[in-house]
Amino acid sequence: MPELRQNLATKEWVIIAKERAKRPKDPSSPPRERRKALPFDPSCPFCPGNESKTPEAILTLSGERGWKIRVVPNKFAALWPSGDRLRHMDGVKRWMPGVGFHEVIIETPLHDAFIALRGDEEIHDLLQVYLERYRSISQDKRIELITLFKNHGEQAGTSLPHPHSQLVATPVVPSHIRHRLEEAMRHFDNHGECVFCAMLREEIRYQERIILEDDYFVAFVPYAAFSPFHTWILPKRHVASFGDTAPDEIGSLAKTLKAVLAKLYYGLDDPDFNYVIRSVPSDGRGIRSFHWYISIVVRMTKAAGFELGSGMFINPALPEEDAGFLREVKV
């Protein structure tokens, strides 16, 4: 029988209705062929030798054979770094200049280096670059929220197959982010503890939705996951801002992120996915009610009329079974 579950942190309701879909490894469903690519594509603006096809690099991480990671302004940026954060009001009209940052992190010189198959050191370097850009942009007083994310695959919204991530820094905090912050504060006021720390404690206690854990991080499928194989990676140490991640935690995070993505790659035949780093706004460092984390959304279902009309999702998979499946995937 279907059931409704509520996410303790966001207060969002999800309908768990596994009868609506076949399991991902159902033998009647043909396996998806893993995508193939070339190690170099002469037409790709992110491949070595084509640096002139992108704006000048903001940051370059060099290796023995040239650059390893490049950060460049997005050529088709949604926001521009010049200008003032001035709000204008005229009756029902509210607007402000599109001030902010939109950057592309070119993760590797190899055109086909899928993140799930890269070495721990490469992912460690990538996370260090994330951290460096996050901390640098956090100093800009015009910026309120920094979002780091990766789109992998057409269903996830990627426009170029060459592995890359993006950073978007906005001068406002969207309402759904404010809602999450307010719910976290309400829980802290009522219970005297961070809601994410409470969730983490309970997940570790019951173990049924844990995918993997080490001394620093836990990866699990949330109790009220809104889609199949939706995964959170949380630091065990309470820290509100991704920018405050400690050096010894980055190495652990690299191994955890790689392991989870590799399990998805081998277990689900390289699915399309998004991941996003959810952190507090720039002025929220040190708050006790919020806890940064990585959310990984596998694109196995699509939002349709019900989701748009109600704001609720229907998850055709049982989170406990998804976590158990991923635990058993060998990488």
Contacts in CASP RR format, 6 or more apart in sequence:
PFRMAT RR
TARGET T0000
AUTHOR 0000-0000-0000
METHOD contacts of the structure
MODEL  1
MPELRQNLATKEWVIIAKERAKRPKDPSSPPRERRKALPFDPSCPFCPGN
ESKTPEAILTLSGERGWKIRVVPNKFAALWPSGDRLRHMDGVKRWMPGVG
FHEVIIETPLHDAFIALRGDEEIHDLLQVYLERYRSISQDKRIELITLFK
NHGEQAGTSLPHPHSQLVATPVVPSHIRHRLEEAMRHFDNHGECVFCAML
REEIRYQERIILEDDYFVAFVPYAAFSPFHTWILPKRHVASFGDTAPDEI
GSLAKTLKAVLAKLYYGLDDPDFNYVIRSVPSDGRGIRSFHWYISIVVRM
TKAAGFELGSGMFINPALPEEDAGFLREVKV
2 15 0 8 1.000
2 16 0 8 1.000
2 17 0 8 1.000
2 19 0 8 1.000
3 15 0 8 1.000
3 16 0 8 1.000
4 13 0 8 1.000
4 14 0 8 1.000
4 15 0 8 1.000
4 16 0 8 1.000
5 13 0 8 1.000
5 14 0 8 1.000
5 16 0 8 1.000
5 223 0 8 1.000
5 224 0 8 1.000
6 12 0 8 1.000
6 13 0 8 1.000
6 14 0 8 1.000
6 224 0 8 1.000
7 14 0 8 1.000
7 222 0 8 1.000
7 223 0 8 1.000
7 224 0 8 1.000
7 226 0 8 1.000
8 187 0 8 1.000
8 195 0 8 1.000
8 198 0 8 1.000
8 199 0 8 1.000
8 223 0 8 1.000
8 224 0 8 1.000
9 180 0 8 1.000
9 183 0 8 1.000
9 184 0 8 1.000
9 187 0 8 1.000
9 195 0 8 1.000
9 196 0 8 1.000
9 199 0 8 1.000
10 179 0 8 1.000
10 180 0 8 1.000
10 183 0 8 1.000
11 183 0 8 1.000
12 224 0 8 1.000
12 226 0 8 1.000
12 312 0 8 1.000
13 224 0 8 1.000
13 312 0 8 1.000
14 224 0 8 1.000
14 225 0 8 1.000
14 226 0 8 1.000
14 312 0 8 1.000
14 313 0 8 1.000
14 314 0 8 1.000
14 315 0 8 1.000
15 312 0 8 1.000
15 313 0 8 1.000
15 314 0 8 1.000
15 315 0 8 1.000
16 224 0 8 1.000
16 315 0 8 1.000
16 317 0 8 1.000
16 318 0 8 1.000
16 319 0 8 1.000
17 314 0 8 1.000
17 315 0 8 1.000
17 316 0 8 1.000
18 316 0 8 1.000
18 317 0 8 1.000
18 318 0 8 1.000
18 321 0 8 1.000
19 316 0 8 1.000
20 314 0 8 1.000
20 316 0 8 1.000
21 228 0 8 1.000
21 301 0 8 1.000
21 316 0 8 1.000
21 317 0 8 1.000
22 28 0 8 1.000
22 29 0 8 1.000
23 317 0 8 1.000
23 321 0 8 1.000
24 228 0 8 1.000
24 229 0 8 1.000
24 267 0 8 1.000
24 268 0 8 1.000
24 300 0 8 1.000
24 317 0 8 1.000
24 325 0 8 1.000
25 267 0 8 1.000
25 325 0 8 1.000
31 269 0 8 1.000
32 268 0 8 1.000
32 269 0 8 1.000
32 270 0 8 1.000
32 271 0 8 1.000
33 269 0 8 1.000
34 265 0 8 1.000
34 269 0 8 1.000
34 270 0 8 1.000
35 153 0 8 1.000
35 161 0 8 1.000
35 270 0 8 1.000
36 112 0 8 1.000
37 111 0 8 1.000
37 112 0 8 1.000
37 161 0 8 1.000
38 111 0 8 1.000
38 112 0 8 1.000
39 110 0 8 1.000
39 111 0 8 1.000
39 112 0 8 1.000
40 47 0 8 1.000
40 48 0 8 1.000
40 110 0 8 1.000
40 111 0 8 1.000
41 47 0 8 1.000
41 111 0 8 1.000
41 162 0 8 1.000
42 50 0 8 1.000
44 50 0 8 1.000
44 111 0 8 1.000
44 160 0 8 1.000
44 161 0 8 1.000
44 162 0 8 1.000
45 53 0 8 1.000
45 54 0 8 1.000
45 75 0 8 1.000
45 160 0 8 1.000
46 54 0 8 1.000
46 70 0 8 1.000
46 104 0 8 1.000
46 106 0 8 1.000
46 111 0 8 1.000
46 160 0 8 1.000
46 162 0 8 1.000
46 164 0 8 1.000
47 109 0 8 1.000
47 111 0 8 1.000
47 162 0 8 1.000
48 66 0 8 1.000
48 67 0 8 1.000
48 109 0 8 1.000
51 57 0 8 1.000
51 70 0 8 1.000
54 70 0 8 1.000
54 72 0 8 1.000
54 75 0 8 1.000
54 104 0 8 1.000
54 106 0 8 1.000
55 72 0 8 1.000
55 73 0 8 1.000
55 75 0 8 1.000
56 72 0 8 1.000
57 70 0 8 1.000
57 71 0 8 1.000
57 72 0 8 1.000
58 71 0 8 1.000
58 72 0 8 1.000
58 73 0 8 1.000
58 103 0 8 1.000
58 133 0 8 1.000
59 69 0 8 1.000
59 70 0 8 1.000
59 71 0 8 1.000
59 129 0 8 1.000
59 132 0 8 1.000
59 133 0 8 1.000
60 67 0 8 1.000
60 69 0 8 1.000
60 70 0 8 1.000
60 71 0 8 1.000
61 67 0 8 1.000
61 68 0 8 1.000
61 69 0 8 1.000
61 70 0 8 1.000
61 125 0 8 1.000
61 129 0 8 1.000
62 68 0 8 1.000
66 109 0 8 1.000
67 109 0 8 1.000
68 108 0 8 1.000
68 109 0 8 1.000
68 122 0 8 1.000
68 125 0 8 1.000
69 105 0 8 1.000
69 106 0 8 1.000
69 107 0 8 1.000
69 108 0 8 1.000
69 125 0 8 1.000
69 126 0 8 1.000
69 129 0 8 1.000
70 105 0 8 1.000
70 106 0 8 1.000
71 103 0 8 1.000
71 104 0 8 1.000
71 105 0 8 1.000
71 106 0 8 1.000
71 129 0 8 1.000
71 133 0 8 1.000
72 103 0 8 1.000
72 104 0 8 1.000
72 106 0 8 1.000
73 81 0 8 1.000
73 101 0 8 1.000
73 102 0 8 1.000
73 103 0 8 1.000
73 104 0 8 1.000
74 102 0 8 1.000
74 103 0 8 1.000
74 104 0 8 1.000
74 166 0 8 1.000
77 102 0 8 1.000
78 102 0 8 1.000
78 168 0 8 1.000
79 98 0 8 1.000
79 99 0 8 1.000
79 100 0 8 1.000
79 101 0 8 1.000
79 102 0 8 1.000
79 168 0 8 1.000
79 169 0 8 1.000
79 170 0 8 1.000
80 98 0 8 1.000
80 99 0 8 1.000
80 100 0 8 1.000
81 99 0 8 1.000
81 100 0 8 1.000
81 101 0 8 1.000
82 99 0 8 1.000
83 97 0 8 1.000
83 99 0 8 1.000
83 142 0 8 1.000
84 97 0 8 1.000
84 99 0 8 1.000
84 142 0 8 1.000
85 96 0 8 1.000
85 97 0 8 1.000
85 99 0 8 1.000
85 142 0 8 1.000
85 171 0 8 1.000
86 96 0 8 1.000
86 97 0 8 1.000
87 94 0 8 1.000
87 95 0 8 1.000
87 96 0 8 1.000
88 94 0 8 1.000
88 95 0 8 1.000
88 96 0 8 1.000
96 171 0 8 1.000
96 172 0 8 1.000
98 171 0 8 1.000
99 142 0 8 1.000
99 171 0 8 1.000
100 142 0 8 1.000
100 143 0 8 1.000
100 168 0 8 1.000
100 169 0 8 1.000
100 170 0 8 1.000
100 171 0 8 1.000
101 137 0 8 1.000
101 140 0 8 1.000
101 143 0 8 1.000
101 167 0 8 1.000
101 168 0 8 1.000
101 169 0 8 1.000
102 166 0 8 1.000
102 167 0 8 1.000
102 168 0 8 1.000
102 169 0 8 1.000
103 133 0 8 1.000
103 166 0 8 1.000
103 167 0 8 1.000
103 168 0 8 1.000
104 164 0 8 1.000
104 165 0 8 1.000
104 166 0 8 1.000
105 126 0 8 1.000
105 129 0 8 1.000
105 130 0 8 1.000
105 133 0 8 1.000
105 164 0 8 1.000
105 165 0 8 1.000
105 166 0 8 1.000
105 167 0 8 1.000
106 162 0 8 1.000
106 163 0 8 1.000
106 164 0 8 1.000
107 113 0 8 1.000
107 115 0 8 1.000
107 122 0 8 1.000
107 126 0 8 1.000
107 163 0 8 1.000
107 164 0 8 1.000
107 165 0 8 1.000
108 118 0 8 1.000
108 122 0 8 1.000
108 163 0 8 1.000
110 163 0 8 1.000
111 161 0 8 1.000
111 162 0 8 1.000
112 161 0 8 1.000
113 122 0 8 1.000
113 163 0 8 1.000
114 152 0 8 1.000
114 163 0 8 1.000
114 265 0 8 1.000
114 270 0 8 1.000
115 123 0 8 1.000
115 126 0 8 1.000
115 150 0 8 1.000
115 152 0 8 1.000
115 163 0 8 1.000
115 258 0 8 1.000
115 261 0 8 1.000
116 258 0 8 1.000
116 261 0 8 1.000
116 262 0 8 1.000
116 264 0 8 1.000
116 265 0 8 1.000
116 266 0 8 1.000
116 270 0 8 1.000
117 262 0 8 1.000
117 265 0 8 1.000
118 258 0 8 1.000
119 258 0 8 1.000
120 251 0 8 1.000
120 254 0 8 1.000
120 255 0 8 1.000
120 258 0 8 1.000
121 254 0 8 1.000
123 254 0 8 1.000
123 255 0 8 1.000
123 257 0 8 1.000
123 258 0 8 1.000
124 250 0 8 1.000
124 251 0 8 1.000
124 254 0 8 1.000
126 165 0 8 1.000
126 254 0 8 1.000
127 250 0 8 1.000
127 251 0 8 1.000
127 253 0 8 1.000
127 254 0 8 1.000
127 257 0 8 1.000
128 250 0 8 1.000
130 148 0 8 1.000
130 165 0 8 1.000
130 167 0 8 1.000
130 242 0 8 1.000
130 277 0 8 1.000
131 242 0 8 1.000
131 243 0 8 1.000
131 245 0 8 1.000
131 250 0 8 1.000
133 148 0 8 1.000
133 167 0 8 1.000
134 146 0 8 1.000
134 148 0 8 1.000
134 167 0 8 1.000
134 242 0 8 1.000
134 243 0 8 1.000
134 279 0 8 1.000
135 243 0 8 1.000
137 143 0 8 1.000
137 146 0 8 1.000
137 167 0 8 1.000
137 169 0 8 1.000
138 146 0 8 1.000
138 243 0 8 1.000
138 282 0 8 1.000
140 169 0 8 1.000
140 282 0 8 1.000
142 171 0 8 1.000
143 169 0 8 1.000
143 170 0 8 1.000
143 171 0 8 1.000
143 282 0 8 1.000
144 170 0 8 1.000
144 171 0 8 1.000
144 172 0 8 1.000
144 173 0 8 1.000
144 281 0 8 1.000
144 282 0 8 1.000
144 283 0 8 1.000
145 169 0 8 1.000
145 170 0 8 1.000
145 172 0 8 1.000
145 173 0 8 1.000
145 174 0 8 1.000
145 177 0 8 1.000
145 281 0 8 1.000
145 282 0 8 1.000
146 167 0 8 1.000
146 168 0 8 1.000
146 169 0 8 1.000
146 279 0 8 1.000
146 282 0 8 1.000
147 167 0 8 1.000
147 168 0 8 1.000
147 169 0 8 1.000
147 170 0 8 1.000
147 276 0 8 1.000
147 277 0 8 1.000
148 165 0 8 1.000
148 166 0 8 1.000
148 167 0 8 1.000
148 242 0 8 1.000
148 276 0 8 1.000
148 277 0 8 1.000
149 165 0 8 1.000
149 166 0 8 1.000
149 168 0 8 1.000
149 274 0 8 1.000
149 275 0 8 1.000
149 276 0 8 1.000
149 277 0 8 1.000
150 164 0 8 1.000
150 165 0 8 1.000
150 166 0 8 1.000
150 274 0 8 1.000
150 275 0 8 1.000
150 276 0 8 1.000
151 157 0 8 1.000
151 158 0 8 1.000
151 166 0 8 1.000
151 274 0 8 1.000
152 158 0 8 1.000
152 272 0 8 1.000
152 273 0 8 1.000
152 274 0 8 1.000
153 161 0 8 1.000
153 272 0 8 1.000
153 273 0 8 1.000
153 299 0 8 1.000
154 272 0 8 1.000
155 272 0 8 1.000
155 299 0 8 1.000
156 272 0 8 1.000
156 273 0 8 1.000
156 274 0 8 1.000
156 299 0 8 1.000
157 272 0 8 1.000
157 274 0 8 1.000
173 181 0 8 1.000
173 281 0 8 1.000
177 281 0 8 1.000
180 278 0 8 1.000
180 290 0 8 1.000
181 280 0 8 1.000
181 281 0 8 1.000
181 289 0 8 1.000
181 290 0 8 1.000
183 195 0 8 1.000
184 194 0 8 1.000
184 195 0 8 1.000
184 196 0 8 1.000
184 289 0 8 1.000
184 290 0 8 1.000
184 291 0 8 1.000
185 289 0 8 1.000
187 193 0 8 1.000
187 194 0 8 1.000
187 195 0 8 1.000
187 198 0 8 1.000
187 289 0 8 1.000
188 194 0 8 1.000
188 195 0 8 1.000
188 288 0 8 1.000
188 289 0 8 1.000
191 198 0 8 1.000
194 238 0 8 1.000
194 288 0 8 1.000
194 289 0 8 1.000
194 290 0 8 1.000
194 291 0 8 1.000
195 289 0 8 1.000
195 291 0 8 1.000
196 234 0 8 1.000
196 238 0 8 1.000
196 290 0 8 1.000
196 291 0 8 1.000
196 293 0 8 1.000
197 238 0 8 1.000
197 291 0 8 1.000
199 222 0 8 1.000
199 234 0 8 1.000
200 218 0 8 1.000
200 234 0 8 1.000
200 236 0 8 1.000
200 291 0 8 1.000
203 209 0 8 1.000
203 210 0 8 1.000
203 218 0 8 1.000
203 220 0 8 1.000
203 223 0 8 1.000
204 210 0 8 1.000
204 213 0 8 1.000
204 218 0 8 1.000
208 320 0 8 1.000
208 323 0 8 1.000
208 324 0 8 1.000
209 220 0 8 1.000
209 221 0 8 1.000
209 222 0 8 1.000
209 223 0 8 1.000
209 319 0 8 1.000
209 320 0 8 1.000
209 323 0 8 1.000
210 218 0 8 1.000
210 219 0 8 1.000
210 220 0 8 1.000
210 323 0 8 1.000
210 327 0 8 1.000
211 219 0 8 1.000
211 220 0 8 1.000
211 221 0 8 1.000
211 231 0 8 1.000
211 260 0 8 1.000
211 263 0 8 1.000
211 323 0 8 1.000
211 324 0 8 1.000
211 326 0 8 1.000
211 327 0 8 1.000
212 218 0 8 1.000
212 219 0 8 1.000
212 256 0 8 1.000
212 259 0 8 1.000
212 260 0 8 1.000
212 327 0 8 1.000
213 219 0 8 1.000
213 236 0 8 1.000
214 252 0 8 1.000
214 255 0 8 1.000
214 256 0 8 1.000
215 236 0 8 1.000
215 252 0 8 1.000
216 235 0 8 1.000
216 236 0 8 1.000
216 237 0 8 1.000
216 248 0 8 1.000
216 249 0 8 1.000
216 252 0 8 1.000
216 253 0 8 1.000
216 256 0 8 1.000
217 233 0 8 1.000
217 234 0 8 1.000
217 235 0 8 1.000
217 236 0 8 1.000
217 249 0 8 1.000
217 252 0 8 1.000
217 253 0 8 1.000
217 256 0 8 1.000
218 233 0 8 1.000
218 234 0 8 1.000
218 236 0 8 1.000
219 231 0 8 1.000
219 232 0 8 1.000
219 233 0 8 1.000
219 256 0 8 1.000
219 259 0 8 1.000
219 260 0 8 1.000
220 231 0 8 1.000
220 232 0 8 1.000
220 234 0 8 1.000
220 323 0 8 1.000
221 229 0 8 1.000
221 230 0 8 1.000
221 231 0 8 1.000
221 232 0 8 1.000
221 319 0 8 1.000
221 320 0 8 1.000
221 322 0 8 1.000
221 323 0 8 1.000
221 326 0 8 1.000
222 230 0 8 1.000
222 232 0 8 1.000
222 319 0 8 1.000
223 319 0 8 1.000
224 319 0 8 1.000
225 315 0 8 1.000
225 317 0 8 1.000
225 319 0 8 1.000
225 322 0 8 1.000
226 313 0 8 1.000
226 315 0 8 1.000
227 297 0 8 1.000
227 298 0 8 1.000
227 300 0 8 1.000
227 301 0 8 1.000
227 313 0 8 1.000
227 315 0 8 1.000
227 317 0 8 1.000
228 298 0 8 1.000
228 300 0 8 1.000
228 301 0 8 1.000
228 315 0 8 1.000
228 316 0 8 1.000
228 317 0 8 1.000
228 322 0 8 1.000
229 264 0 8 1.000
229 268 0 8 1.000
229 271 0 8 1.000
229 296 0 8 1.000
229 298 0 8 1.000
229 300 0 8 1.000
229 317 0 8 1.000
229 322 0 8 1.000
229 326 0 8 1.000
230 295 0 8 1.000
230 296 0 8 1.000
230 297 0 8 1.000
230 298 0 8 1.000
230 315 0 8 1.000
230 319 0 8 1.000
231 260 0 8 1.000
231 295 0 8 1.000
231 296 0 8 1.000
231 298 0 8 1.000
231 326 0 8 1.000
232 293 0 8 1.000
232 294 0 8 1.000
232 295 0 8 1.000
232 296 0 8 1.000
233 253 0 8 1.000
233 256 0 8 1.000
233 257 0 8 1.000
233 260 0 8 1.000
233 293 0 8 1.000
233 294 0 8 1.000
233 296 0 8 1.000
234 291 0 8 1.000
234 293 0 8 1.000
235 245 0 8 1.000
235 249 0 8 1.000
235 253 0 8 1.000
235 291 0 8 1.000
235 292 0 8 1.000
235 293 0 8 1.000
237 246 0 8 1.000
237 249 0 8 1.000
238 288 0 8 1.000
238 291 0 8 1.000
239 245 0 8 1.000
239 286 0 8 1.000
239 291 0 8 1.000
239 292 0 8 1.000
240 279 0 8 1.000
240 280 0 8 1.000
240 284 0 8 1.000
240 285 0 8 1.000
240 286 0 8 1.000
240 287 0 8 1.000
240 288 0 8 1.000
240 289 0 8 1.000
240 290 0 8 1.000
240 291 0 8 1.000
240 292 0 8 1.000
241 279 0 8 1.000
241 280 0 8 1.000
241 284 0 8 1.000
241 285 0 8 1.000
241 286 0 8 1.000
241 292 0 8 1.000
242 277 0 8 1.000
242 279 0 8 1.000
242 292 0 8 1.000
243 279 0 8 1.000
243 285 0 8 1.000
243 292 0 8 1.000
244 285 0 8 1.000
244 286 0 8 1.000
245 253 0 8 1.000
245 292 0 8 1.000
257 275 0 8 1.000
257 294 0 8 1.000
259 331 0 8 1.000
260 296 0 8 1.000
260 326 0 8 1.000
261 273 0 8 1.000
261 296 0 8 1.000
262 331 0 8 1.000
263 326 0 8 1.000
263 329 0 8 1.000
263 331 0 8 1.000
264 270 0 8 1.000
264 271 0 8 1.000
264 273 0 8 1.000
264 296 0 8 1.000
264 298 0 8 1.000
264 326 0 8 1.000
265 271 0 8 1.000
265 331 0 8 1.000
266 329 0 8 1.000
266 330 0 8 1.000
266 331 0 8 1.000
267 325 0 8 1.000
267 326 0 8 1.000
267 329 0 8 1.000
268 298 0 8 1.000
268 300 0 8 1.000
271 298 0 8 1.000
271 299 0 8 1.000
271 300 0 8 1.000
272 298 0 8 1.000
272 299 0 8 1.000
273 296 0 8 1.000
273 297 0 8 1.000
273 298 0 8 1.000
273 299 0 8 1.000
274 296 0 8 1.000
274 297 0 8 1.000
274 299 0 8 1.000
275 294 0 8 1.000
275 295 0 8 1.000
275 296 0 8 1.000
275 297 0 8 1.000
276 294 0 8 1.000
276 295 0 8 1.000
276 297 0 8 1.000
277 292 0 8 1.000
277 293 0 8 1.000
277 294 0 8 1.000
278 292 0 8 1.000
278 293 0 8 1.000
278 294 0 8 1.000
278 295 0 8 1.000
279 292 0 8 1.000
280 286 0 8 1.000
280 287 0 8 1.000
280 290 0 8 1.000
280 292 0 8 1.000
284 290 0 8 1.000
301 314 0 8 1.000
301 315 0 8 1.000
301 316 0 8 1.000
303 313 0 8 1.000
306 312 0 8 1.000
306 314 0 8 1.000
307 313 0 8 1.000
307 314 0 8 1.000
END
